[in-house]
Amino acid sequence: MADIEKIIKAIDEFLERQHQQITTPVEINPFLEAKGLLNDSASRPGLPIRKILRKGQIKHAFQIGVNWQIPHSGKTLRTLKPIPNTNSEKEKIPEKTISASRHKLAPIGDLIVKLIEQKYNKKPSCFYEYKPDWLLSNPSEQIIENCSELSELYGELTENKFSLKEKFAELTIKKLKQKQSFDIWIGEPFNFAVEFDEKQHFNQFRKITFDFYDKIDIKFPIRFYKELNNEIEIKPGKSGFTKLKSNDPLFPEMLEGEKQDNRIRQRAFRDFLKDLLPIENGFNPTLRIPYQVTNKTIRDFTETELKNVENYIKDNELI
């Protein structure tokens, strides 16, 4: 277990040596590794210290946009000059965001905001169908290079018939820019997504993805999710539930005949991306709520169903 006091002391030492006011995870983690305090990640530089920061264990650290900043522990923010961030994710409502009054998950969003306010004495903003620029439907070339598990997972989902790097080369510019949306986004200073997983998110392909979460921070009980996916098998079909209606180079039709299951494979892959991309972009892990918690109700929740959600969040320490 990391010794937080020694880590903070080492960060202060680094800043004093370098005559700097602030350092970043990528810059400081190699120094901490050299001092034998916290090994860095070869594939994701700075990830180990970012995990500590996300847990709030270095209380004087802060974020500007998506970027973590670590000042000297003896200085206050008022003495520091903010570092301009040209790539910050400004908290704003995207054009296609649905208002809370019209969204079926508003009761759950309101509940989560209430729980956060009770625990932290801060009321965050709450957006629905939130589409940040970085939440892409397909992984970027950089993410594929940095996250080897992504290619391994893709291989499993496509029965090792295709290579993710090779198929990525077939994506058009339009496909590369295509974005997903989160069901709910909890804003500053907490910055995390909430996904309410309905029937289509439980199947044999989603089950495969849970073997690839070892290096990803999560905010849902993965064992429970494995159990929920354990005995559900969706068979190929002709509907949009199982078969893609438009071409996706990453998930072409793999079966003979009209019945296909490429939409299910694609959905499982994109669910994994929704858990991976927030972490890669400096945000907190995605909180997932399975619809089994609300007795498979997906709208017009009763007080009992909302209490179930509250108990699920508290029992699993998700906030």
FITORDREN-715518 format. One line per field, with one value per residue (C-alpha): residue in three letters; x, y, z. Coordinates in steps of 0.001 Angstrom, whole numbers. Last residue first. Example, Ala and Ser with C-alpha at 12.3 -4.5 7.8 and 13.67 -1.06 7.14 Angstrom:
2
zadren [SER/ALA]
xx [13670/12300]
yy [-1060/-4500]
zz [7140/7800]
END
This chain:
319
zadren [ILE/LEU/GLU/ASN/ASP/LYS/ILE/TYR/ASN/GLU/VAL/ASN/LYS/LEU/GLU/THR/GLU/THR/PHE/ASP/ARG/ILE/THR/LYS/ASN/THR/VAL/GLN/TYR/PRO/ILE/ARG/LEU/THR/PRO/ASN/PHE/GLY/ASN/GLU/ILE/PRO/LEU/LEU/ASP/LYS/LEU/PHE/ASP/ARG/PHE/ALA/ARG/GLN/ARG/ILE/ARG/ASN/ASP/GLN/LYS/GLU/GLY/GLU/LEU/MET/GLU/PRO/PHE/LEU/PRO/ASP/ASN/SER/LYS/LEU/LYS/THR/PHE/GLY/SER/LYS/GLY/PRO/LYS/ILE/GLU/ILE/GLU/ASN/ASN/LEU/GLU/LYS/TYR/PHE/ARG/ILE/PRO/PHE/LYS/ILE/ASP/ILE/LYS/ASP/TYR/PHE/ASP/PHE/THR/ILE/LYS/ARG/PHE/GLN/ASN/PHE/HIS/GLN/LYS/GLU/ASP/PHE/GLU/VAL/ALA/PHE/ASN/PHE/PRO/GLU/GLY/ILE/TRP/ILE/ASP/PHE/SER/GLN/LYS/GLN/LYS/LEU/LYS/LYS/ILE/THR/LEU/GLU/ALA/PHE/LYS/GLU/LYS/LEU/SER/PHE/LYS/ASN/GLU/THR/LEU/GLU/GLY/TYR/LEU/GLU/SER/LEU/GLU/SER/CYS/ASN/GLU/ILE/ILE/GLN/GLU/SER/PRO/ASN/SER/LEU/LEU/TRP/ASP/PRO/LYS/TYR/GLU/TYR/PHE/CYS/SER/PRO/LYS/LYS/ASN/TYR/LYS/GLN/GLU/ILE/LEU/LYS/VAL/ILE/LEU/ASP/GLY/ILE/PRO/ALA/LEU/LYS/HIS/ARG/SER/ALA/SER/ILE/THR/LYS/GLU/PRO/ILE/LYS/GLU/LYS/GLU/SER/ASN/THR/ASN/PRO/ILE/PRO/LYS/LEU/THR/ARG/LEU/THR/LYS/GLY/SER/HIS/PRO/ILE/GLN/TRP/ASN/VAL/GLY/ILE/GLN/PHE/ALA/HIS/LYS/ILE/GLN/GLY/LYS/ARG/LEU/ILE/LYS/ARG/ILE/PRO/LEU/GLY/PRO/ARG/SER/ALA/SER/ASP/ASN/LEU/LEU/GLY/LYS/ALA/GLU/LEU/PHE/PRO/ASN/ILE/GLU/VAL/PRO/THR/THR/ILE/GLN/GLN/HIS/GLN/ARG/GLU/LEU/PHE/GLU/ASP/ILE/ALA/LYS/ILE/ILE/LYS/GLU/ILE/ASP/ALA/MET]
xx [-20258/-20163/-19784/-21331/-23943/-24507/-25095/-27249/-29190/-29959/-30999/-33299/-34757/-35490/-37370/-39364/-40253/-41616/-39773/-41644/-39043/-36884/-38435/-36430/-36970/-35230/-31967/-32398/-31985/-28263/-26691/-23219/-21046/-18350/-14933/-13664/-12253/-8696/-9245/-8007/-10256/-13322/-12386/-12205/-15691/-17546/-15113/-16193/-19808/-18697/-17265/-20427/-22586/-20482/-20786/-24554/-24872/-22784/-25276/-26600/-29588/-29643/-27603/-24079/-22519/-19766/-21436/-18910/-18024/-14989/-15835/-19323/-21853/-25382/-28404/-26380/-28091/-28998/-31393/-31774/-33853/-32776/-31603/-28634/-29215/-28927/-27419/-28033/-26741/-23815/-24580/-26148/-23485/-20688/-22357/-22479/-18777/-18031/-19640/-19761/-17477/-14495/-10817/-9350/-6213/-7863/-11009/-10438/-12190/-15398/-15576/-16507/-19755/-20797/-20554/-22709/-25527/-26697/-26564/-29712/-31895/-31179/-27987/-28392/-25030/-23825/-20856/-18314/-16934/-16974/-16050/-17836/-20467/-22443/-23200/-26229/-27147/-23723/-23535/-21558/-19615/-18753/-15567/-13694/-16757/-16932/-13213/-13787/-12735/-10879/-7534/-9220/-9859/-6117/-5375/-8287/-7161/-9895/-11010/-10000/-13540/-14733/-15452/-12265/-10110/-11707/-10875/-7217/-7065/-8502/-6304/-3231/-4243/-1696/-1544/-5312/-5856/-3507/-5238/-8539/-11225/-14597/-17861/-16005/-16514/-13757/-15951/-18354/-21864/-24256/-27616/-28662/-26785/-26435/-24737/-23048/-24358/-21612/-21899/-19746/-21874/-25372/-24729/-23448/-26501/-28844/-27124/-27442/-31152/-31829/-30107/-32181/-35412/-34256/-33802/-36918/-35744/-38231/-37901/-34170/-33563/-32174/-28643/-28464/-26764/-24283/-24885/-21746/-18955/-15859/-13713/-10300/-8036/-6435/-5489/-3790/-1888/-3345/-857/-469/-530/-4288/-4117/-2388/1223/2634/1520/3375/1072/-272/-2300/-4522/-5741/-9309/-10394/-8067/-7996/-6845/-4249/-4356/-6200/-3715/-5765/-8804/-9435/-8978/-5539/-4376/-5504/-3730/-509/-677/-1693/1225/2541/7/1745/4869/2894/4900/5984/5201/7524/10895/12553/13016/9329/8309/10447/8924/5429/6075/6023/3145/1074/1604/3726/3028/4877/8269/11767/12914/14422/11540/8953/10695/10962/7271/6422/8613/6817/3448/4585/5947/2615/676/2543/1297/0]
yy [7555/3929/2471/-860/-817/2917/2832/-323/1052/4268/2344/128/3257/4517/1279/1555/5191/4145/4712/6135/4703/1610/-941/-4169/-4670/-1328/-3075/-5412/-2325/-2444/760/1681/4481/5431/6046/9574/11861/12297/11531/7941/7274/8648/6616/3162/2702/4057/2131/-1118/-270/355/-3154/-4736/-2723/-3789/-7478/-7143/-5256/-7937/-10670/-11581/-13295/-12798/-15854/-16900/-15288/-12708/-9506/-6727/-5298/-3029/-1873/-813/-885/278/-1652/-3563/-6800/-7838/-5194/-3657/-6708/-9616/-12032/-13769/-15345/-13506/-15606/-14706/-17185/-15315/-11728/-10870/-12898/-11002/-7728/-8769/-9646/-6281/-4256/-806/2209/956/1842/9/-2160/-5461/-4708/-7104/-10287/-8279/-7799/-11432/-11068/-8233/-10723/-13411/-11004/-8155/-4633/-5010/-5450/-2041/-603/2815/4487/7288/9395/11108/14575/15228/18929/19676/17698/14476/13168/10975/8541/9025/9735/8192/10063/9654/11477/8355/7150/10409/10239/6760/3622/1013/1566/606/-2844/-3481/-2195/-4142/-7387/-9705/-13336/-13641/-14753/-11173/-10376/-12130/-10223/-6937/-7739/-8341/-5152/-3150/-4956/-3469/-5/2609/1796/1365/4553/6428/5159/6415/4014/3985/5425/8423/9937/12572/15388/15032/13860/14018/12303/13914/16541/17000/19930/19250/20173/20309/19368/16299/13435/14952/16805/13641/11669/14407/14589/10806/10937/13744/11743/8681/10698/12323/8926/9241/12553/15322/17508/16821/18536/16450/17288/17724/21119/20175/21618/23230/22336/23135/20127/21731/21384/24836/24632/27715/26943/28816/31001/29761/31806/31567/27802/27480/26475/24018/20908/22041/21955/18906/19648/17017/17693/17132/20776/22237/19668/19896/18609/19877/16793/14189/11116/12313/8888/10378/11646/8195/6735/9574/8619/5107/6318/8737/7033/4650/1729/1651/2400/4067/2376/4331/4989/3528/6919/6330/5373/8678/10571/8590/9457/13210/14312/12158/12921/16696/19220/22671/25619/24769/25596/22185/21147/22652/20954/17586/17836/18747/15697/13545/14802/14086/10547/9975/11020/8881/5648/3446/0]
zz [-4013/-5179/-1675/-2765/-6/-479/-4235/-4119/-1131/-3015/-6115/-4036/-2428/-5946/-6661/-3417/-4103/-7487/-10760/-13734/-16135/-16750/-14378/-14395/-10646/-10056/-9093/-12093/-14241/-13579/-12232/-13472/-12114/-14633/-13116/-12373/-15035/-16331/-20002/-19876/-16897/-18697/-21806/-20192/-18729/-21750/-23956/-22286/-23063/-26646/-26937/-25499/-27906/-30908/-30035/-29638/-32931/-34673/-33758/-37202/-38854/-42619/-43499/-42662/-39640/-39196/-40361/-39933/-36516/-36738/-40269/-39130/-41972/-41287/-39991/-37397/-36341/-32787/-31417/-34843/-35752/-37953/-35273/-33726/-30298/-26998/-24241/-20624/-18047/-16531/-17440/-14074/-12268/-14006/-13069/-9410/-9522/-11143/-8380/-10023/-9936/-11897/-12234/-15207/-15218/-14247/-16256/-19161/-17951/-17580/-21351/-22016/-20021/-22325/-25167/-23509/-22704/-20510/-21942/-24059/-20961/-19407/-17934/-16349/-16958/-14697/-15733/-13525/-12931/-9181/-9096/-11298/-13175/-12789/-16277/-16928/-19704/-21273/-24995/-27835/-30483/-34170/-35138/-36268/-38166/-40126/-40871/-42306/-40434/-42508/-40732/-37458/-38936/-39204/-35718/-34221/-35850/-37114/-36880/-33235/-32303/-32910/-29255/-28107/-30589/-29568/-25949/-26805/-28845/-25940/-23417/-25099/-23977/-25053/-28765/-29112/-27122/-29442/-32580/-31220/-30040/-31807/-30526/-29155/-25723/-26004/-27289/-24366/-25257/-22264/-22693/-19384/-17368/-13602/-11886/-8578/-5126/-2521/1155/470/1813/1779/-1472/-3125/-2012/-3242/-6638/-6938/-6115/-8593/-11334/-10430/-10567/-13862/-15542/-17766/-19148/-19960/-16854/-16698/-20015/-22868/-24008/-27778/-27784/-25101/-21619/-20344/-18025/-19982/-20871/-20912/-23926/-23962/-20312/-18936/-15726/-12787/-10898/-7375/-4208/-3856/-4273/-934/-458/2107/241/-2866/-5866/-7729/-10877/-12502/-16034/-17215/-16906/-14346/-11565/-7952/-5521/-1919/-690/-1818/-874/-2827/-4360/-7815/-6782/-5707/-9029/-10826/-8981/-10423/-13939/-14443/-17562/-19091/-20822/-18646/-15470/-12697/-9476/-6309/-3365/-4361/-4741/-8468/-8678/-7084/-9588/-12470/-11127/-10915/-14550/-15811/-12704/-12997/-11085/-9695/-8163/-9586/-8334/-9609/-6303/-4326/-6540/-6229/-2430/-2150/-4288/-2025/1104/-508/-1390/2120/3631/1147/1925/-931/0]
END
